[in-house]
Structures are given as structure tokens and as C-alpha cells.
Amino acid sequence: FDYEDEFVARWYPSGRNVPIVVDPRYSAGRPSIPERRLPISLLYNRWKAGENIRYIASDYALRPGIVEEALRHAENYVL
């Protein structure tokens, strides 16, 4: 957790080494990629629809490794 003024400001549900953060200021508090404030559900849904990880990464100016790491954990957070 990251705290601001004694309150939790953001949460790293899979740990700080995984590029997923829950921050109520971004993506309506849904799990997102902190670099782009992009909900991981967008990445996950595109990937499940058959899109290539490299294509998704280039679409959002992310490194493919970040997309891959987020997708490894996405099923835990995407309904």
C-alpha cells in the first residue's frame, strides 16, 4: 500500500513488482497499468479476443513485457 495523509492512496494487489495498481483516482479504482492509467480489463479483453501481445503493447505505447506480466495476473482481477 501507498499512504497519503494516513490513508491508503493506492494498492498493489500482486506486489510492487507486478504492473497492476488500484488507485481510486484512475480508471474509477479498477486495477490498471500505472504507466498509462489503463485498466487491465482493456488489455485482457483484447488478448482474449485473439489480439497479439506485441500489437496491444504498441497500441498503448507499452513494452510487451509489461503487457505479458499484467495479463499473467489479470484473470484474478477482471470479471
Buried (B, 14 or more C-beta within 10 A) or exposed (E): EEEEEEEEEBBBEBEEEBBBBBBEEBBEEBBBBBEBEBBBBBBBEBBEEEEEBEEBBEEBEBEBEBBBBBBEBBEEBBE
